[in-house]
């Protein structure tokens, strides 16, 4: 899967969910706002990987990391 395709899919899912929950707010936005939305995201490539493993115990270490993704 290409990264752009994954991001596009993620954005579509987020917007679908927001529309379900906040339809009245979104419908009140000017159409030009939609073309200016920016998705800001992060993944474990910024040095913060492994922080969530702090004091977590498991018999299966693979369940605690994203190493095998």
PDB file of N, H, CA, C and O in Angstrom:
ATOM      1  N   UNK A   1       0.862  -1.182   0.000  1.00  0.00           N
ATOM      2  CA  UNK A   1       0.000   0.000   0.000  1.00  0.00           C
ATOM      3  C   UNK A   1       0.897   1.230   0.000  1.00  0.00           C
ATOM      4  O   UNK A   1       1.826   1.332   0.801  1.00  0.00           O
ATOM      5  N   UNK A   2       0.616   2.152  -0.892  1.00  0.00           N
ATOM      6  H   UNK A   2      -0.139   2.070  -1.543  1.00  0.00           H
ATOM      7  CA  UNK A   2       1.387   3.390  -0.945  1.00  0.00           C
ATOM      8  C   UNK A   2       0.926   4.318   0.170  1.00  0.00           C
ATOM      9  O   UNK A   2      -0.243   4.320   0.557  1.00  0.00           O
ATOM     10  N   UNK A   3       1.862   5.099   0.673  1.00  0.00           N
ATOM     11  H   UNK A   3       2.812   5.097   0.358  1.00  0.00           H
ATOM     12  CA  UNK A   3       1.571   5.985   1.793  1.00  0.00           C
ATOM     13  C   UNK A   3       0.441   6.953   1.469  1.00  0.00           C
ATOM     14  O   UNK A   3      -0.444   7.157   2.300  1.00  0.00           O
ATOM     15  N   UNK A   4       0.447   7.553   0.284  1.00  0.00           N
ATOM     16  H   UNK A   4       1.165   7.388  -0.391  1.00  0.00           H
ATOM     17  CA  UNK A   4      -0.600   8.513  -0.066  1.00  0.00           C
ATOM     18  C   UNK A   4      -1.971   7.850  -0.065  1.00  0.00           C
ATOM     19  O   UNK A   4      -2.949   8.441   0.394  1.00  0.00           O
ATOM     20  N   UNK A   5      -2.046   6.635  -0.572  1.00  0.00           N
ATOM     21  H   UNK A   5      -1.252   6.154  -0.944  1.00  0.00           H
ATOM     22  CA  UNK A   5      -3.324   5.911  -0.575  1.00  0.00           C
ATOM     23  C   UNK A   5      -3.799   5.654   0.847  1.00  0.00           C
ATOM     24  O   UNK A   5      -4.990   5.764   1.137  1.00  0.00           O
ATOM     25  N   UNK A   6      -2.877   5.314   1.726  1.00  0.00           N
ATOM     26  H   UNK A   6      -1.909   5.224   1.491  1.00  0.00           H
ATOM     27  CA  UNK A   6      -3.224   5.083   3.127  1.00  0.00           C
ATOM     28  C   UNK A   6      -3.715   6.367   3.788  1.00  0.00           C
ATOM     29  O   UNK A   6      -4.704   6.354   4.519  1.00  0.00           O
ATOM     30  N   UNK A   7      -3.024   7.475   3.530  1.00  0.00           N
ATOM     31  H   UNK A   7      -2.220   7.486   2.936  1.00  0.00           H
ATOM     32  CA  UNK A   7      -3.447   8.759   4.100  1.00  0.00           C
ATOM     33  C   UNK A   7      -4.803   9.185   3.553  1.00  0.00           C
ATOM     34  O   UNK A   7      -5.651   9.665   4.307  1.00  0.00           O
ATOM     35  N   UNK A   8      -5.018   9.016   2.249  1.00  0.00           N
ATOM     36  H   UNK A   8      -4.329   8.626   1.637  1.00  0.00           H
ATOM     37  CA  UNK A   8      -6.315   9.355   1.650  1.00  0.00           C
ATOM     38  C   UNK A   8      -7.436   8.544   2.290  1.00  0.00           C
ATOM     39  O   UNK A   8      -8.492   9.085   2.617  1.00  0.00           O
ATOM     40  N   UNK A   9      -7.206   7.263   2.465  1.00  0.00           N
ATOM     41  H   UNK A   9      -6.348   6.824   2.199  1.00  0.00           H
ATOM     42  CA  UNK A   9      -8.203   6.391   3.090  1.00  0.00           C
ATOM     43  C   UNK A   9      -8.476   6.834   4.530  1.00  0.00           C
ATOM     44  O   UNK A   9      -9.626   6.881   4.967  1.00  0.00           O
ATOM     45  N   UNK A  10      -7.410   7.155   5.255  1.00  0.00           N
ATOM     46  H   UNK A  10      -6.476   7.116   4.900  1.00  0.00           H
ATOM     47  CA  UNK A  10      -7.552   7.593   6.648  1.00  0.00           C
ATOM     48  C   UNK A  10      -8.358   8.880   6.737  1.00  0.00           C
ATOM     49  O   UNK A  10      -9.253   9.000   7.574  1.00  0.00           O
ATOM     50  N   UNK A  11      -8.044   9.838   5.879  1.00  0.00           N
ATOM     51  H   UNK A  11      -7.318   9.740   5.199  1.00  0.00           H
ATOM     52  CA  UNK A  11      -8.773  11.110   5.872  1.00  0.00           C
ATOM     53  C   UNK A  11     -10.246  10.878   5.557  1.00  0.00           C
ATOM     54  O   UNK A  11     -11.116  11.461   6.204  1.00  0.00           O
ATOM     55  N   UNK A  12     -10.530  10.041   4.580  1.00  0.00           N
ATOM     56  H   UNK A  12      -9.824   9.568   4.055  1.00  0.00           H
ATOM     57  CA  UNK A  12     -11.927   9.757   4.241  1.00  0.00           C
ATOM     58  C   UNK A  12     -12.679   9.137   5.409  1.00  0.00           C
ATOM     59  O   UNK A  12     -13.834   9.482   5.657  1.00  0.00           O
ATOM     60  N   UNK A  13     -12.036   8.226   6.127  1.00  0.00           N
ATOM     61  H   UNK A  13     -11.097   7.945   5.926  1.00  0.00           H
ATOM     62  CA  UNK A  13     -12.676   7.607   7.294  1.00  0.00           C
ATOM     63  C   UNK A  13     -12.914   8.633   8.399  1.00  0.00           C
ATOM     64  O   UNK A  13     -13.972   8.637   9.027  1.00  0.00           O
ATOM     65  N   UNK A  14     -11.936   9.497   8.635  1.00  0.00           N
ATOM     66  H   UNK A  14     -11.076   9.493   8.124  1.00  0.00           H
ATOM     67  CA  UNK A  14     -12.077  10.536   9.663  1.00  0.00           C
ATOM     68  C   UNK A  14     -13.222  11.468   9.309  1.00  0.00           C
ATOM     69  O   UNK A  14     -14.060  11.771  10.158  1.00  0.00           O
ATOM     70  N   UNK A  15     -13.265  11.925   8.069  1.00  0.00           N
ATOM     71  H   UNK A  15     -12.584  11.679   7.380  1.00  0.00           H
ATOM     72  CA  UNK A  15     -14.325  12.848   7.647  1.00  0.00           C
ATOM     73  C   UNK A  15     -15.689  12.171   7.723  1.00  0.00           C
ATOM     74  O   UNK A  15     -16.656  12.787   8.171  1.00  0.00           O
ATOM     75  N   UNK A  16     -15.782  10.922   7.296  1.00  0.00           N
ATOM     76  H   UNK A  16     -14.997  10.421   6.932  1.00  0.00           H
ATOM     77  CA  UNK A  16     -17.059  10.198   7.398  1.00  0.00           C
ATOM     78  C   UNK A  16     -17.544  10.146   8.843  1.00  0.00           C
ATOM     79  O   UNK A  16     -18.727  10.344   9.119  1.00  0.00           O
ATOM     80  N   UNK A  17     -16.626   9.881   9.749  1.00  0.00           N
ATOM     81  H   UNK A  17     -15.665   9.720   9.525  1.00  0.00           H
ATOM     82  CA  UNK A  17     -16.991   9.791  11.172  1.00  0.00           C
ATOM     83  C   UNK A  17     -17.402  11.153  11.718  1.00  0.00           C
ATOM     84  O   UNK A  17     -18.369  11.256  12.473  1.00  0.00           O
ATOM     85  N   UNK A  18     -16.677  12.192  11.339  1.00  0.00           N
ATOM     86  H   UNK A  18     -15.892  12.109  10.725  1.00  0.00           H
ATOM     87  CA  UNK A  18     -17.019  13.544  11.794  1.00  0.00           C
ATOM     88  C   UNK A  18     -18.384  13.946  11.254  1.00  0.00           C
ATOM     89  O   UNK A  18     -19.181  14.552  11.970  1.00  0.00           O
ATOM     90  N   UNK A  19     -18.659  13.613   9.995  1.00  0.00           N
ATOM     91  H   UNK A  19     -18.012  13.120   9.413  1.00  0.00           H
ATOM     92  CA  UNK A  19     -19.959  13.942   9.404  1.00  0.00           C
ATOM     93  C   UNK A  19     -21.080  13.271  10.193  1.00  0.00           C
ATOM     94  O   UNK A  19     -22.127  13.875  10.425  1.00  0.00           O
ATOM     95  N   UNK A  20     -20.861  12.028  10.604  1.00  0.00           N
ATOM     96  H   UNK A  20     -20.010  11.538  10.415  1.00  0.00           H
ATOM     97  CA  UNK A  20     -21.872  11.336  11.406  1.00  0.00           C
ATOM     98  C   UNK A  20     -22.131  12.057  12.724  1.00  0.00           C
ATOM     99  O   UNK A  20     -23.271  12.132  13.182  1.00  0.00           O
ATOM    100  N   UNK A  21     -21.075  12.586  13.328  1.00  0.00           N
ATOM    101  H   UNK A  21     -20.149  12.525  12.955  1.00  0.00           H
ATOM    102  CA  UNK A  21     -21.184  13.150  14.668  1.00  0.00           C
ATOM    103  C   UNK A  21     -21.473  14.656  14.672  1.00  0.00           C
ATOM    104  O   UNK A  21     -22.163  15.145  15.566  1.00  0.00           O
ATOM    105  N   UNK A  22     -20.959  15.388  13.694  1.00  0.00           N
ATOM    106  H   UNK A  22     -20.399  14.991  12.968  1.00  0.00           H
ATOM    107  CA  UNK A  22     -21.046  16.848  13.705  1.00  0.00           C
ATOM    108  C   UNK A  22     -21.560  17.396  12.374  1.00  0.00           C
ATOM    109  O   UNK A  22     -21.044  18.395  11.873  1.00  0.00           O
ATOM    110  N   UNK A  23     -22.551  16.760  11.813  1.00  0.00           N
ATOM    111  H   UNK A  23     -22.970  15.948  12.220  1.00  0.00           H
ATOM    112  CA  UNK A  23     -23.040  17.136  10.491  1.00  0.00           C
ATOM    113  C   UNK A  23     -23.466  18.595  10.424  1.00  0.00           C
ATOM    114  O   UNK A  23     -23.162  19.275   9.444  1.00  0.00           O
ATOM    115  N   UNK A  24     -24.158  19.091  11.435  1.00  0.00           N
ATOM    116  H   UNK A  24     -24.404  18.539  12.231  1.00  0.00           H
ATOM    117  CA  UNK A  24     -24.630  20.472  11.414  1.00  0.00           C
ATOM    118  C   UNK A  24     -23.476  21.469  11.396  1.00  0.00           C
ATOM    119  O   UNK A  24     -23.560  22.504  10.734  1.00  0.00           O
ATOM    120  N   UNK A  25     -22.409  21.167  12.111  1.00  0.00           N
ATOM    121  H   UNK A  25     -22.340  20.327  12.649  1.00  0.00           H
ATOM    122  CA  UNK A  25     -21.241  22.057  12.135  1.00  0.00           C
ATOM    123  C   UNK A  25     -20.563  22.055  10.770  1.00  0.00           C
ATOM    124  O   UNK A  25     -20.226  23.115  10.243  1.00  0.00           O
ATOM    125  N   UNK A  26     -20.365  20.886  10.203  1.00  0.00           N
ATOM    126  H   UNK A  26     -20.639  20.025  10.631  1.00  0.00           H
ATOM    127  CA  UNK A  26     -19.685  20.787   8.917  1.00  0.00           C
ATOM    128  C   UNK A  26     -20.480  21.435   7.794  1.00  0.00           C
ATOM    129  O   UNK A  26     -19.906  22.061   6.903  1.00  0.00           O
ATOM    130  N   UNK A  27     -21.788  21.288   7.832  1.00  0.00           N
ATOM    131  H   UNK A  27     -22.255  20.780   8.555  1.00  0.00           H
ATOM    132  CA  UNK A  27     -22.615  21.891   6.794  1.00  0.00           C
ATOM    133  C   UNK A  27     -22.607  23.413   6.868  1.00  0.00           C
ATOM    134  O   UNK A  27     -22.899  24.083   5.878  1.00  0.00           O
ATOM    135  N   UNK A  28     -22.276  23.960   8.028  1.00  0.00           N
ATOM    136  H   UNK A  28     -22.038  23.415   8.832  1.00  0.00           H
ATOM    137  CA  UNK A  28     -22.230  25.415   8.173  1.00  0.00           C
ATOM    138  C   UNK A  28     -20.926  26.015   7.640  1.00  0.00           C
ATOM    139  O   UNK A  28     -20.819  27.234   7.504  1.00  0.00           O
ATOM    140  N   UNK A  29     -19.937  25.174   7.339  1.00  0.00           N
ATOM    141  H   UNK A  29     -20.024  24.184   7.450  1.00  0.00           H
ATOM    142  CA  UNK A  29     -18.660  25.665   6.824  1.00  0.00           C
ATOM    143  C   UNK A  29     -18.788  26.078   5.359  1.00  0.00           C
ATOM    144  O   UNK A  29     -19.506  25.448   4.583  1.00  0.00           O
ATOM    145  N   UNK A  30     -18.089  27.128   5.004  1.00  0.00           N
ATOM    146  H   UNK A  30     -17.505  27.639   5.635  1.00  0.00           H
ATOM    147  CA  UNK A  30     -18.050  27.569   3.609  1.00  0.00           C
ATOM    148  C   UNK A  30     -17.317  26.509   2.784  1.00  0.00           C
ATOM    149  O   UNK A  30     -16.337  25.938   3.264  1.00  0.00           O
ATOM    150  N   UNK A  31     -17.764  26.233   1.564  1.00  0.00           N
ATOM    151  H   UNK A  31     -18.560  26.697   1.175  1.00  0.00           H
ATOM    152  CA  UNK A  31     -17.114  25.199   0.740  1.00  0.00           C
ATOM    153  C   UNK A  31     -15.610  25.407   0.545  1.00  0.00           C
ATOM    154  O   UNK A  31     -14.872  24.432   0.400  1.00  0.00           O
ATOM    155  N   UNK A  32     -15.146  26.654   0.538  1.00  0.00           N
ATOM    156  H   UNK A  32     -15.745  27.446   0.656  1.00  0.00           H
ATOM    157  CA  UNK A  32     -13.711  26.907   0.372  1.00  0.00           C
ATOM    158  C   UNK A  32     -12.896  26.353   1.534  1.00  0.00           C
ATOM    159  O   UNK A  32     -11.713  26.054   1.372  1.00  0.00           O
ATOM    160  N   UNK A  33     -13.510  26.214   2.695  1.00  0.00           N
ATOM    161  H   UNK A  33     -14.471  26.457   2.827  1.00  0.00           H
ATOM    162  CA  UNK A  33     -12.798  25.687   3.859  1.00  0.00           C
ATOM    163  C   UNK A  33     -12.381  24.242   3.615  1.00  0.00           C
ATOM    164  O   UNK A  33     -11.297  23.825   4.022  1.00  0.00           O
ATOM    165  N   UNK A  34     -13.239  23.487   2.954  1.00  0.00           N
ATOM    166  H   UNK A  34     -14.120  23.825   2.623  1.00  0.00           H
ATOM    167  CA  UNK A  34     -12.952  22.069   2.715  1.00  0.00           C
ATOM    168  C   UNK A  34     -11.671  21.872   1.910  1.00  0.00           C
ATOM    169  O   UNK A  34     -10.927  20.921   2.149  1.00  0.00           O
ATOM    170  N   UNK A  35     -11.412  22.762   0.960  1.00  0.00           N
ATOM    171  H   UNK A  35     -12.016  23.535   0.766  1.00  0.00           H
ATOM    172  CA  UNK A  35     -10.212  22.602   0.128  1.00  0.00           C
ATOM    173  C   UNK A  35      -8.940  23.032   0.846  1.00  0.00           C
ATOM    174  O   UNK A  35      -7.842  22.822   0.331  1.00  0.00           O
ATOM    175  N   UNK A  36      -9.071  23.629   2.026  1.00  0.00           N
ATOM    176  H   UNK A  36      -9.964  23.799   2.444  1.00  0.00           H
ATOM    177  CA  UNK A  36      -7.906  24.108   2.773  1.00  0.00           C
ATOM    178  C   UNK A  36      -7.592  23.265   4.005  1.00  0.00           C
ATOM    179  O   UNK A  36      -6.681  23.594   4.765  1.00  0.00           O
ATOM    180  N   UNK A  37      -8.332  22.193   4.204  1.00  0.00           N
ATOM    181  H   UNK A  37      -9.071  21.926   3.586  1.00  0.00           H
ATOM    182  CA  UNK A  37      -8.065  21.334   5.352  1.00  0.00           C
ATOM    183  C   UNK A  37      -6.735  20.614   5.181  1.00  0.00           C
ATOM    184  O   UNK A  37      -6.384  20.190   4.080  1.00  0.00           O
ATOM    185  N   UNK A  38      -6.002  20.480   6.273  1.00  0.00           N
ATOM    186  H   UNK A  38      -6.286  20.824   7.167  1.00  0.00           H
ATOM    187  CA  UNK A  38      -4.698  19.822   6.258  1.00  0.00           C
ATOM    188  C   UNK A  38      -4.696  18.726   7.314  1.00  0.00           C
ATOM    189  O   UNK A  38      -5.079  18.956   8.461  1.00  0.00           O
ATOM    190  N   UNK A  39      -4.266  17.546   6.924  1.00  0.00           N
ATOM    191  H   UNK A  39      -3.955  17.358   5.993  1.00  0.00           H
ATOM    192  CA  UNK A  39      -4.103  16.447   7.872  1.00  0.00           C
ATOM    193  C   UNK A  39      -2.683  16.494   8.417  1.00  0.00           C
ATOM    194  O   UNK A  39      -1.719  16.432   7.654  1.00  0.00           O
ATOM    195  N   UNK A  40      -2.556  16.602   9.726  1.00  0.00           N
ATOM    196  H   UNK A  40      -3.340  16.652  10.345  1.00  0.00           H
ATOM    197  CA  UNK A  40      -1.258  16.556  10.388  1.00  0.00           C
ATOM    198  C   UNK A  40      -1.224  15.261  11.177  1.00  0.00           C
ATOM    199  O   UNK A  40      -2.073  15.024  12.036  1.00  0.00           O
ATOM    200  N   UNK A  41      -0.250  14.434  10.885  1.00  0.00           N
ATOM    201  H   UNK A  41       0.439  14.627  10.187  1.00  0.00           H
ATOM    202  CA  UNK A  41      -0.170  13.145  11.561  1.00  0.00           C
ATOM    203  C   UNK A  41       1.275  12.818  11.878  1.00  0.00           C
ATOM    204  O   UNK A  41       2.198  13.466  11.383  1.00  0.00           O
ATOM    205  N   UNK A  42       1.458  11.807  12.707  1.00  0.00           N
ATOM    206  H   UNK A  42       0.708  11.281  13.109  1.00  0.00           H
ATOM    207  CA  UNK A  42       2.812  11.349  13.006  1.00  0.00           C
ATOM    208  C   UNK A  42       2.798   9.847  13.162  1.00  0.00           C
ATOM    209  O   UNK A  42       1.777   9.232  13.469  1.00  0.00           O
ATOM    210  N   UNK A  43       3.938   9.295  12.944  1.00  0.00           N
ATOM    211  H   UNK A  43       4.767   9.794  12.694  1.00  0.00           H
ATOM    212  CA  UNK A  43       4.126   7.866  13.100  1.00  0.00           C
ATOM    213  C   UNK A  43       5.453   7.691  13.791  1.00  0.00           C
ATOM    214  O   UNK A  43       6.193   8.668  13.909  1.00  0.00           O
ATOM    215  N   UNK A  44       5.792   6.538  14.245  1.00  0.00           N
ATOM    216  H   UNK A  44       5.190   5.745  14.149  1.00  0.00           H
ATOM    217  CA  UNK A  44       6.950   6.318  15.094  1.00  0.00           C
ATOM    218  C   UNK A  44       8.318   6.562  14.506  1.00  0.00           C
ATOM    219  O   UNK A  44       9.281   5.956  14.977  1.00  0.00           O
ATOM    220  N   UNK A  45       8.465   7.402  13.518  1.00  0.00           N
ATOM    221  H   UNK A  45       7.683   7.895  13.136  1.00  0.00           H
ATOM    222  CA  UNK A  45       9.775   7.656  12.903  1.00  0.00           C
ATOM    223  C   UNK A  45      10.436   8.921  13.438  1.00  0.00           C
ATOM    224  O   UNK A  45      11.427   9.376  12.866  1.00  0.00           O
ATOM    225  N   UNK A  46       9.930   9.490  14.494  1.00  0.00           N
ATOM    226  H   UNK A  46       9.126   9.121  14.959  1.00  0.00           H
ATOM    227  CA  UNK A  46      10.485  10.747  15.000  1.00  0.00           C
ATOM    228  C   UNK A  46      11.265  10.565  16.302  1.00  0.00           C
ATOM    229  O   UNK A  46      11.556  11.547  16.985  1.00  0.00           O
ATOM    230  N   UNK A  47      11.600   9.346  16.648  1.00  0.00           N
ATOM    231  H   UNK A  47      11.364   8.549  16.093  1.00  0.00           H
ATOM    232  CA  UNK A  47      12.366   9.099  17.864  1.00  0.00           C
ATOM    233  C   UNK A  47      11.508   8.811  19.075  1.00  0.00           C
ATOM    234  O   UNK A  47      12.036   8.490  20.139  1.00  0.00           O
ATOM    235  N   UNK A  48      10.195   8.917  18.940  1.00  0.00           N
ATOM    236  H   UNK A  48       9.766   9.177  18.075  1.00  0.00           H
ATOM    237  CA  UNK A  48       9.322   8.657  20.083  1.00  0.00           C
ATOM    238  C   UNK A  48       8.877   7.197  20.142  1.00  0.00           C
ATOM    239  O   UNK A  48       8.126   6.818  21.042  1.00  0.00           O
ATOM    240  N   UNK A  49       9.322   6.391  19.213  1.00  0.00           N
ATOM    241  H   UNK A  49       9.931   6.698  18.483  1.00  0.00           H
ATOM    242  CA  UNK A  49       8.952   4.971  19.212  1.00  0.00           C
ATOM    243  C   UNK A  49       9.396   4.302  20.503  1.00  0.00           C
ATOM    244  O   UNK A  49      10.481   4.575  21.017  1.00  0.00           O
ATOM    245  N   UNK A  50       8.563   3.442  21.010  1.00  0.00           N
ATOM    246  H   UNK A  50       7.682   3.220  20.592  1.00  0.00           H
ATOM    247  CA  UNK A  50       8.915   2.691  22.202  1.00  0.00           C
ATOM    248  C   UNK A  50       8.468   3.328  23.499  1.00  0.00           C
ATOM    249  O   UNK A  50       8.499   2.675  24.542  1.00  0.00           O
ATOM    250  N   UNK A  51       8.050   4.592  23.468  1.00  0.00           N
ATOM    251  H   UNK A  51       8.025   5.122  22.620  1.00  0.00           H
ATOM    252  CA  UNK A  51       7.642   5.254  24.703  1.00  0.00           C
ATOM    253  C   UNK A  51       6.423   4.586  25.327  1.00  0.00           C
ATOM    254  O   UNK A  51       6.301   4.539  26.551  1.00  0.00           O
ATOM    255  N   UNK A  52       5.531   4.075  24.504  1.00  0.00           N
ATOM    256  H   UNK A  52       5.630   4.113  23.510  1.00  0.00           H
ATOM    257  CA  UNK A  52       4.318   3.452  25.044  1.00  0.00           C
ATOM    258  C   UNK A  52       4.595   2.082  25.655  1.00  0.00           C
ATOM    259  O   UNK A  52       3.706   1.486  26.263  1.00  0.00           O
ATOM    260  N   UNK A  53       5.810   1.579  25.502  1.00  0.00           N
ATOM    261  H   UNK A  53       6.532   2.063  25.008  1.00  0.00           H
ATOM    262  CA  UNK A  53       6.146   0.264  26.051  1.00  0.00           C
ATOM    263  C   UNK A  53       6.530   0.346  27.526  1.00  0.00           C
ATOM    264  O   UNK A  53       6.740  -0.689  28.159  1.00  0.00           O
ATOM    265  N   UNK A  54       6.624   1.527  28.077  1.00  0.00           N
ATOM    266  H   UNK A  54       6.453   2.367  27.563  1.00  0.00           H
ATOM    267  CA  UNK A  54       7.085   1.732  29.443  1.00  0.00           C
ATOM    268  C   UNK A  54       6.255   0.926  30.436  1.00  0.00           C
ATOM    269  O   UNK A  54       5.039   1.099  30.523  1.00  0.00           O
ATOM    270  N   UNK A  55       6.909   0.057  31.172  1.00  0.00           N
ATOM    271  H   UNK A  55       7.896  -0.083  31.101  1.00  0.00           H
ATOM    272  CA  UNK A  55       6.312  -0.764  32.228  1.00  0.00           C
ATOM    273  C   UNK A  55       5.155  -1.644  31.761  1.00  0.00           C
ATOM    274  O   UNK A  55       4.303  -2.010  32.571  1.00  0.00           O
ATOM    275  N   UNK A  56       5.105  -1.989  30.486  1.00  0.00           N
ATOM    276  H   UNK A  56       5.797  -1.692  29.828  1.00  0.00           H
ATOM    277  CA  UNK A  56       4.080  -2.908  30.012  1.00  0.00           C
ATOM    278  C   UNK A  56       4.667  -4.307  29.987  1.00  0.00           C
ATOM    279  O   UNK A  56       5.793  -4.515  29.534  1.00  0.00           O
ATOM    280  N   UNK A  57       3.898  -5.256  30.474  1.00  0.00           N
ATOM    281  H   UNK A  57       2.983  -5.087  30.841  1.00  0.00           H
ATOM    282  CA  UNK A  57       4.360  -6.638  30.521  1.00  0.00           C
ATOM    283  C   UNK A  57       3.480  -7.498  29.624  1.00  0.00           C
ATOM    284  O   UNK A  57       2.263  -7.326  29.559  1.00  0.00           O
ATOM    285  N   UNK A  58       4.129  -8.420  28.940  1.00  0.00           N
ATOM    286  H   UNK A  58       5.118  -8.559  28.993  1.00  0.00           H
ATOM    287  CA  UNK A  58       3.393  -9.347  28.094  1.00  0.00           C
ATOM    288  C   UNK A  58       4.251 -10.574  27.848  1.00  0.00           C
ATOM    289  O   UNK A  58       5.477 -10.482  27.777  1.00  0.00           O
ATOM    290  N   UNK A  59       3.605 -11.722  27.718  1.00  0.00           N
ATOM    291  H   UNK A  59       2.609 -11.797  27.775  1.00  0.00           H
ATOM    292  CA  UNK A  59       4.323 -12.939  27.362  1.00  0.00           C
ATOM    293  C   UNK A  59       4.754 -12.904  25.896  1.00  0.00           C
ATOM    294  O   UNK A  59       5.686 -13.601  25.494  1.00  0.00           O
ATOM    295  N   UNK A  60       4.065 -12.087  25.108  1.00  0.00           N
ATOM    296  H   UNK A  60       3.308 -11.521  25.434  1.00  0.00           H
ATOM    297  CA  UNK A  60       4.340 -11.993  23.677  1.00  0.00           C
ATOM    298  C   UNK A  60       4.756 -10.564  23.346  1.00  0.00           C
ATOM    299  O   UNK A  60       3.908  -9.679  23.228  1.00  0.00           O
ATOM    300  N   UNK A  61       6.061 -10.336  23.196  1.00  0.00           N
ATOM    301  H   UNK A  61       6.750 -11.054  23.291  1.00  0.00           H
ATOM    302  CA  UNK A  61       6.571  -8.985  22.947  1.00  0.00           C
ATOM    303  C   UNK A  61       6.043  -8.388  21.646  1.00  0.00           C
ATOM    304  O   UNK A  61       5.957  -7.166  21.524  1.00  0.00           O
ATOM    305  N   UNK A  62       5.689  -9.227  20.672  1.00  0.00           N
ATOM    306  H   UNK A  62       5.759 -10.220  20.772  1.00  0.00           H
ATOM    307  CA  UNK A  62       5.176  -8.736  19.400  1.00  0.00           C
ATOM    308  C   UNK A  62       3.894  -7.930  19.579  1.00  0.00           C
ATOM    309  O   UNK A  62       3.585  -7.074  18.750  1.00  0.00           O
ATOM    310  N   UNK A  63       3.149  -8.188  20.638  1.00  0.00           N
ATOM    311  H   UNK A  63       3.400  -8.883  21.312  1.00  0.00           H
ATOM    312  CA  UNK A  63       1.909  -7.457  20.886  1.00  0.00           C
ATOM    313  C   UNK A  63       2.168  -6.041  21.381  1.00  0.00           C
ATOM    314  O   UNK A  63       1.270  -5.201  21.335  1.00  0.00           O
ATOM    315  N   UNK A  64       3.381  -5.762  21.853  1.00  0.00           N
ATOM    316  H   UNK A  64       4.110  -6.445  21.890  1.00  0.00           H
ATOM    317  CA  UNK A  64       3.692  -4.460  22.433  1.00  0.00           C
ATOM    318  C   UNK A  64       4.338  -3.493  21.453  1.00  0.00           C
ATOM    319  O   UNK A  64       4.472  -2.311  21.771  1.00  0.00           O
ATOM    320  N   UNK A  65       4.738  -3.947  20.289  1.00  0.00           N
ATOM    321  H   UNK A  65       4.629  -4.907  20.031  1.00  0.00           H
ATOM    322  CA  UNK A  65       5.453  -3.077  19.360  1.00  0.00           C
ATOM    323  C   UNK A  65       4.792  -3.080  17.995  1.00  0.00           C
ATOM    324  O   UNK A  65       3.952  -3.925  17.686  1.00  0.00           O
ATOM    325  N   UNK A  66       5.199  -2.102  17.184  1.00  0.00           N
ATOM    326  H   UNK A  66       5.881  -1.415  17.435  1.00  0.00           H
ATOM    327  CA  UNK A  66       4.768  -2.073  15.791  1.00  0.00           C
ATOM    328  C   UNK A  66       5.910  -2.526  14.882  1.00  0.00           C
ATOM    329  O   UNK A  66       5.895  -2.269  13.678  1.00  0.00           O
ATOM    330  N   UNK A  67       6.882  -3.188  15.460  1.00  0.00           N
ATOM    331  H   UNK A  67       6.894  -3.397  16.438  1.00  0.00           H
ATOM    332  CA  UNK A  67       8.085  -3.618  14.760  1.00  0.00           C
ATOM    333  C   UNK A  67       7.764  -4.492  13.550  1.00  0.00           C
ATOM    334  O   UNK A  67       8.489  -4.451  12.557  1.00  0.00           O
ATOM    335  N   UNK A  68       6.703  -5.273  13.613  1.00  0.00           N
ATOM    336  H   UNK A  68       6.114  -5.306  14.420  1.00  0.00           H
ATOM    337  CA  UNK A  68       6.401  -6.227  12.545  1.00  0.00           C
ATOM    338  C   UNK A  68       5.400  -5.704  11.519  1.00  0.00           C
ATOM    339  O   UNK A  68       4.932  -6.465  10.673  1.00  0.00           O
ATOM    340  N   UNK A  69       5.070  -4.431  11.582  1.00  0.00           N
ATOM    341  H   UNK A  69       5.450  -3.813  12.270  1.00  0.00           H
ATOM    342  CA  UNK A  69       4.109  -3.869  10.624  1.00  0.00           C
ATOM    343  C   UNK A  69       4.715  -3.711   9.257  1.00  0.00           C
ATOM    344  O   UNK A  69       4.044  -3.251   8.333  1.00  0.00           O
TER     345      UNK A  69
END
